[in-house]
Amino acid sequence: MTESITATVGTAGYATFCTTATCKVPSGLTAYTAAYNATSGKVDLTEVADGIIPANNGVILKGEAKEYTMETATSEVKSLDGNKLVGLTEKKDVTEADNIYILVKDGDVVKFGKSASGTIAAGKAYLPISDASGAKVIDMNIGETTGINTVATEKVEDGAYYTLSGVKTTAPVKGMLYIHNGKKFIAK
């Protein structure tokens, strides 16, 4: 009997995935590798052409919101070319200083968002990006012809102060640089 592995795609239509066994993506589900493109400032997704996900490799899955069953497979390939996703076979504690980006839903669009402090579950994947210029969210490009475009946002003036890392604070510290109502602000 062939061992099977379960992957769940939520209502966003995307999920990150990693497992300790090499597996084959079933019909209706597509696997992608990811790498940050500093020139475009976006994350480029590349389809895993043969649908084989090597053990311990993080990927992004795209499909209908449901649970999928993948069968184990064999492959000579040990890693996916150009893939910068880090797959987790054990949970990982992270802090904001780690420059780790995870899949997030920004309105109706899925993007990579800077992770806050917390824990990323085993079986998931993240993208370390050290040169994202402090971006809180990063758009994705899928292949060359299709992609997820940026979301038009309206200017929000909520009166709050934000650090350069995007953390909201209620008490600015004297001499520190903040963003306040969309403008740079040095607390005095």
N, C-alpha and C positions, 0 to 999 in steps of 0.2 A: 504494500500500500504506500502511496506517495504522501509525504508529509505536506501539510498545507499551512500557509501563513495568512493571517488576516490583516487587512489594512482598511482604515475607515477614512472616507472623504466626507467632510462636513458640508454644511449648506453653502459655504463660500465656493465650493467646487475645487478646492486645492487642499493639499496636506503635505507635510514633510514625512519622510519614511526612512527607516533603517532597520535592518534585521541581521542576525548572526548567520543566516543561511542565504545562499544564492537562490534567487527566485525569478519567476517569469511573470510579467505583468499580464493580467487577463484582458480579454476583449472589453472595450468600453473605458479603459483606463490607460492613460499615457504617463510615462515617466520622463522627467527632465533632469539634466544636470544644471548647475548654476555657477556663474562666476561674475564678480563685480567688474564692470567696464568703467575705469576711471575717466576715459575720454567722454563717454556719453553721460556718465553719472547714473547709469542704470544697471540693473542686474540682467545679464543675458542668460536666457534659458535655451538649452539645446536638447532636443528629443533624444532619448536613448533608443537608437534605431532598431536594435534587435529585441528590445523589451526585456533584456536580461539585466537584473540588478545584482551585481556581485555582493557577496557578504560584506557587512560592515561599511557599506557606502551609503551616504545620505543622498536622497533624491527628492524631487518634488513630484507629487502625483496630481494629475488633473483628471476629473471625471465627474459623473453625476454624484450627488450626495447619497452615499450608501456604503455598506460594508462589502469589501471585495475579498475573494479568496484567491491567493496566489499559490501555485505549486512550486515546490523546490525544483531547482534546475542545476545543471552542471555548466561550467564555463571555464575557459582557460584564463579569461580576463579577471584580474584581481582588483583593478581600480578603473574608474571611468575617466577618460582623457579630458583634461581641462576642468574637471569638477572641483569646485572649491567648497562645496557643502561638507560639513563635518557631521557624520552620522553618529548617533549615540546608542550604545548598547547598554549603558547604565545612565541613570539620571545625572544631571550636571547642575550644580549650583553656580549661578552667574551674578555679576554685579554690573552696574551701568558702565563702569570703567573698562569692562572687557571688550567693548566694541563688537558685540554680538548682535546680529540681525536675525529676526525670525519672521515667519509669515504672519501678516496682520491684515485685517479687513479695514480699509479706509473708505467709509461710505459703502458704495457697492463695488469697490475695486480692491483686489488683493495686491498687496505690495510687501516689501520687506520693511519691517519697523525695528528700530533700535530697542533691544530688550532692556527692561528695567531689572532691578535685582529680583532674584527668585530662582526657581528650579525649572529646568527643561526636562521633560520626561524621557525615559528610555524609549527607543523606537522612533524618535523624532530626529530632526536635523536642524542645524543652524549655519549661518554664513558669517564668518569673521571678516569684518571690513575695517581696516585701520585707517584708510585714506578717504573716508566718505565725507569729509569736511563737516562733521558734526550733524549730518542730516538725520532727522528723526524718522523719515520714511523715504524709501527708494523704490521707484517704479521698476517694472520688469519688462523686458523685451522677449517675446517668444518667437524664435526663428528670425527670419528676415522680413516676412511679409505681414505678420500679424503681431499684435502686442497689446498690452494693457496701457492705455494712454493716461496722462495725468488727469487728475480731477480738478475741475475749476472750483476754486475756493473763494469765499468772500472774506474780506478783511474783518478779523475779529478783534475788537478792542474790549477785552474783559477786565482791564485794570490790574491784572495779575502781573507779577514779575517772573521771568523765566531765566534760568541759568543758560549758558551757551550749550549745555548738554540737553536742553529742553525740559528740565525739571522745574515744575512750578514751585514757587516759594512765597510765603506770606510775609516774611521778614527779611528784606534785603540787607546784606552785610556791607558796611561802609567800605568804599574803595573797590568793590567788586563790580564787574561788568555784567549787565542783565539786558534782557529784551523786555521792553514795557510798551504795550500798545503798538507793536510792530517796529519800534525804534530802539537803537542802542541806548543804554542808560547806565551811568556810573553812579552807584549809590554814594551819597554824601552824608 
